[in-house]
Amino acid sequence: MTISWTSAKIPVCPCPDLPNESNAVKPFDIAHPVFLPLWRRIVTVGVVGGWSLFELWNGNSGWAVIFAVIALYCAYEFFIAFDPKAYAAKNAENTNDNNKDHGNG
Protein backbone atom coordinates (compact mmCIF):
# COMPACT_ATOMS: atom_id res chain seq x y z
CA MET A 1 0.00 0.00 0.00
CA THR A 2 1.26 3.47 -0.78
CA ILE A 3 0.10 6.98 0.01
CA SER A 4 0.29 9.50 -2.78
CA TRP A 5 0.79 13.20 -2.16
CA THR A 6 1.25 14.98 -5.40
CA SER A 7 3.90 12.90 -7.13
CA ALA A 8 5.58 11.42 -4.04
CA LYS A 9 4.95 7.76 -3.28
CA ILE A 10 5.53 6.82 0.36
CA PRO A 11 5.33 3.13 1.29
CA VAL A 12 3.18 2.40 4.34
CA CYS A 13 4.42 -0.30 6.68
CA PRO A 14 1.89 -2.26 8.76
CA CYS A 15 4.45 -2.07 11.61
CA PRO A 16 4.25 -5.58 13.08
CA ASP A 17 6.58 -4.63 15.95
CA LEU A 18 4.10 -2.22 17.52
CA PRO A 19 2.14 -3.59 20.49
CA ASN A 20 -1.36 -4.79 19.84
CA GLU A 21 -4.25 -4.67 22.31
CA SER A 22 -3.30 -7.93 24.00
CA ASN A 23 0.24 -6.90 25.01
CA ALA A 24 -0.09 -3.11 25.17
CA VAL A 25 0.89 -1.47 28.42
CA LYS A 26 -2.11 0.08 30.11
CA PRO A 27 -1.66 3.34 32.00
CA PHE A 28 -2.19 2.98 35.72
CA ASP A 29 -1.96 -0.83 35.53
CA ILE A 30 0.16 -1.51 38.59
CA ALA A 31 -0.47 -5.26 38.65
CA HIS A 32 3.18 -5.97 37.88
CA PRO A 33 5.02 -8.99 39.30
CA VAL A 34 7.55 -6.69 40.98
CA PHE A 35 4.82 -5.76 43.49
CA LEU A 36 4.04 -9.36 44.48
CA PRO A 37 6.08 -9.26 47.74
CA LEU A 38 4.21 -7.48 50.53
CA TRP A 39 7.18 -5.37 51.62
CA ARG A 40 7.45 -3.72 48.20
CA ARG A 41 3.80 -2.74 48.25
CA ILE A 42 4.14 -1.31 51.76
CA VAL A 43 7.26 0.65 50.82
CA THR A 44 5.63 2.02 47.65
CA VAL A 45 2.54 3.27 49.49
CA GLY A 46 4.70 4.63 52.32
CA VAL A 47 7.08 6.53 50.05
CA VAL A 48 4.30 8.07 47.96
CA GLY A 49 2.26 8.93 51.06
CA GLY A 50 5.35 10.35 52.74
CA TRP A 51 6.09 12.48 49.69
CA SER A 52 2.54 13.79 49.88
CA LEU A 53 3.13 14.86 53.50
CA PHE A 54 6.46 16.43 52.52
CA GLU A 55 4.76 18.48 49.80
CA LEU A 56 2.04 19.55 52.23
CA TRP A 57 4.66 20.56 54.80
CA ASN A 58 6.37 22.71 52.18
CA GLY A 59 3.10 24.45 51.35
CA ASN A 60 2.55 22.80 47.97
CA SER A 61 -1.03 21.70 48.48
CA GLY A 62 -1.59 20.89 44.80
CA TRP A 63 1.28 18.40 44.67
CA ALA A 64 0.28 17.07 48.08
CA VAL A 65 -3.20 16.24 46.79
CA ILE A 66 -1.81 14.60 43.65
CA PHE A 67 0.55 12.37 45.62
CA ALA A 68 -2.13 11.62 48.23
CA VAL A 69 -4.47 10.43 45.47
CA ILE A 70 -1.70 8.26 44.02
CA ALA A 71 -0.96 6.81 47.47
CA LEU A 72 -4.65 6.06 48.04
CA TYR A 73 -4.93 4.43 44.63
CA CYS A 74 -1.87 2.28 45.31
CA ALA A 75 -3.18 1.36 48.77
CA TYR A 76 -6.50 0.30 47.26
CA GLU A 77 -4.87 -1.74 44.48
CA PHE A 78 -2.20 -3.30 46.72
CA PHE A 79 -4.22 -4.12 49.83
CA ILE A 80 -7.96 -4.12 49.09
CA ALA A 81 -8.33 -5.26 45.47
CA PHE A 82 -5.10 -7.30 45.51
CA ASP A 83 -5.26 -10.59 43.60
CA PRO A 84 -1.97 -12.53 43.68
CA LYS A 85 -3.19 -14.75 40.84
CA ALA A 86 -3.31 -11.76 38.47
CA TYR A 87 0.28 -10.85 39.37
CA ALA A 88 1.43 -14.45 38.92
CA ALA A 89 -0.38 -14.67 35.58
CA LYS A 90 1.33 -11.50 34.39
CA ASN A 91 4.67 -12.89 35.54
CA ALA A 92 4.09 -16.08 33.55
CA GLU A 93 2.95 -14.04 30.56
CA ASN A 94 6.04 -11.82 30.73
CA THR A 95 8.28 -14.88 31.03
CA ASN A 96 6.69 -16.45 27.95
CA ASP A 97 7.04 -13.19 26.00
CA ASN A 98 10.71 -12.91 26.97
CA ASN A 99 11.37 -16.49 25.90
CA LYS A 100 9.75 -15.82 22.51
CA ASP A 101 11.78 -12.64 22.07
CA HIS A 102 15.03 -14.48 22.73
CA GLY A 103 14.17 -17.51 20.62
CA ASN A 104 13.68 -19.81 23.62
CA GLY A 105 9.97 -20.43 23.19
C-alpha positions as CSV (number, residue, x, y, z in Angstrom):
1,M,0.0,0.0,0.0
2,T,1.3,3.5,-0.8
3,I,0.1,7.0,0.0
4,S,0.3,9.5,-2.8
5,W,0.8,13.2,-2.2
6,T,1.3,15.0,-5.4
7,S,3.9,12.9,-7.1
8,A,5.6,11.4,-4.0
9,K,4.9,7.8,-3.3
10,I,5.5,6.8,0.4
11,P,5.3,3.1,1.3
12,V,3.2,2.4,4.3
13,C,4.4,-0.3,6.7
14,P,1.9,-2.3,8.8
15,C,4.5,-2.1,11.6
16,P,4.2,-5.6,13.1
17,D,6.6,-4.6,16.0
18,L,4.1,-2.2,17.5
19,P,2.1,-3.6,20.5
20,N,-1.4,-4.8,19.8
21,E,-4.3,-4.7,22.3
22,S,-3.3,-7.9,24.0
23,N,0.2,-6.9,25.0
24,A,-0.1,-3.1,25.2
25,V,0.9,-1.5,28.4
26,K,-2.1,0.1,30.1
27,P,-1.7,3.3,32.0
28,F,-2.2,3.0,35.7
29,D,-2.0,-0.8,35.5
30,I,0.2,-1.5,38.6
31,A,-0.5,-5.3,38.6
32,H,3.2,-6.0,37.9
33,P,5.0,-9.0,39.3
34,V,7.6,-6.7,41.0
35,F,4.8,-5.8,43.5
36,L,4.0,-9.4,44.5
37,P,6.1,-9.3,47.7
38,L,4.2,-7.5,50.5
39,W,7.2,-5.4,51.6
40,R,7.5,-3.7,48.2
41,R,3.8,-2.7,48.3
42,I,4.1,-1.3,51.8
43,V,7.3,0.7,50.8
44,T,5.6,2.0,47.7
45,V,2.5,3.3,49.5
46,G,4.7,4.6,52.3
47,V,7.1,6.5,50.1
48,V,4.3,8.1,48.0
49,G,2.3,8.9,51.1
50,G,5.4,10.4,52.7
51,W,6.1,12.5,49.7
52,S,2.5,13.8,49.9
53,L,3.1,14.9,53.5
54,F,6.5,16.4,52.5
55,E,4.8,18.5,49.8
56,L,2.0,19.5,52.2
57,W,4.7,20.6,54.8
58,N,6.4,22.7,52.2
59,G,3.1,24.4,51.3
60,N,2.5,22.8,48.0
61,S,-1.0,21.7,48.5
62,G,-1.6,20.9,44.8
63,W,1.3,18.4,44.7
64,A,0.3,17.1,48.1
65,V,-3.2,16.2,46.8
66,I,-1.8,14.6,43.6
67,F,0.6,12.4,45.6
68,A,-2.1,11.6,48.2
69,V,-4.5,10.4,45.5
70,I,-1.7,8.3,44.0
71,A,-1.0,6.8,47.5
72,L,-4.6,6.1,48.0
73,Y,-4.9,4.4,44.6
74,C,-1.9,2.3,45.3
75,A,-3.2,1.4,48.8
76,Y,-6.5,0.3,47.3
77,E,-4.9,-1.7,44.5
78,F,-2.2,-3.3,46.7
79,F,-4.2,-4.1,49.8
80,I,-8.0,-4.1,49.1
81,A,-8.3,-5.3,45.5
82,F,-5.1,-7.3,45.5
83,D,-5.3,-10.6,43.6
84,P,-2.0,-12.5,43.7
85,K,-3.2,-14.8,40.8
86,A,-3.3,-11.8,38.5
87,Y,0.3,-10.9,39.4
88,A,1.4,-14.4,38.9
89,A,-0.4,-14.7,35.6
90,K,1.3,-11.5,34.4
91,N,4.7,-12.9,35.5
92,A,4.1,-16.1,33.5
93,E,2.9,-14.0,30.6
94,N,6.0,-11.8,30.7
95,T,8.3,-14.9,31.0
96,N,6.7,-16.5,27.9
97,D,7.0,-13.2,26.0
98,N,10.7,-12.9,27.0
99,N,11.4,-16.5,25.9
100,K,9.7,-15.8,22.5
101,D,11.8,-12.6,22.1
102,H,15.0,-14.5,22.7
103,G,14.2,-17.5,20.6
104,N,13.7,-19.8,23.6
105,G,10.0,-20.4,23.2
